[in-house]
Amino acid sequence: MQAAMLIAIDGPAASGKGTIASRLADAFHLPYLDTGLLYRAVGLRAGAAPEDAAAAVARRLDAADLADPALHTRAAGEIASRVAVYPGVRAALLDFQRRFAAQPGGAVLDGRDIGTVIAPDADAKLFVTARPEVRAERRWKQLAGQGEAVSLDEVLADIRRRDARDSGRASAPLVRAADAVLLDTSQMDISQSVEAARRIVEAARGRWETSRPG
Ligand code: C5P
């Protein structure tokens, strides 16, 4: 039987981390949590509410809220990054994420602070990134597929703004954990990215299994 494994994947918007995370979860038969959905759901429900009210929304969130198709819109990404700067919102979402990560069979989580805050002891940590222009083009195609009419320049501006907000905030900023393996997918397609990520996880698992007693 395969040993339990906790995989933490972080990176900026549209880096490919979500696709990589869900494919790794399938490959290793692990449950997967896209933590961006939590912030998107809080953002959509709280709007421009102040920190206390947004934190109250975060405490009331339940799993059904994460199935709303509106979470995948451009507006939801923007508002998510606004509520994500509030320490009260982040604190309200911490327990749910930590419990998901602590499942006995292991798990895959992706977000901005998984390897640094949510699961610092993860067995494998990846920091997935790509050049902003590449990420903008990917997100633009995805939004066009969902029927959102927006120019490539606007999407690139969104990405740069969100990168600056996510990296610049005081509470759990987007940063590569010292022990996370950097995966730059700028020159890779989806299958190459997933394959590279799978190799990183296999290597981490090899190290981890040989270093464990018994
Ligand atoms: O990953 P996604 O683009 O869906 O995340 C939306 C926003 O939620 C991010 O721009 C970020 O501000 C916030 N987020 C976060 N911490 C996480 C996941 C997402 O701050 N673990």
Residues whose N, C-alpha, C, O or C-beta is under 5 A from the ligand:
A	BS01	C5P	A13 T35 G36 L37 Y39 G77 A80 S81 A84 D110 G111 R112 D113 R162 D166
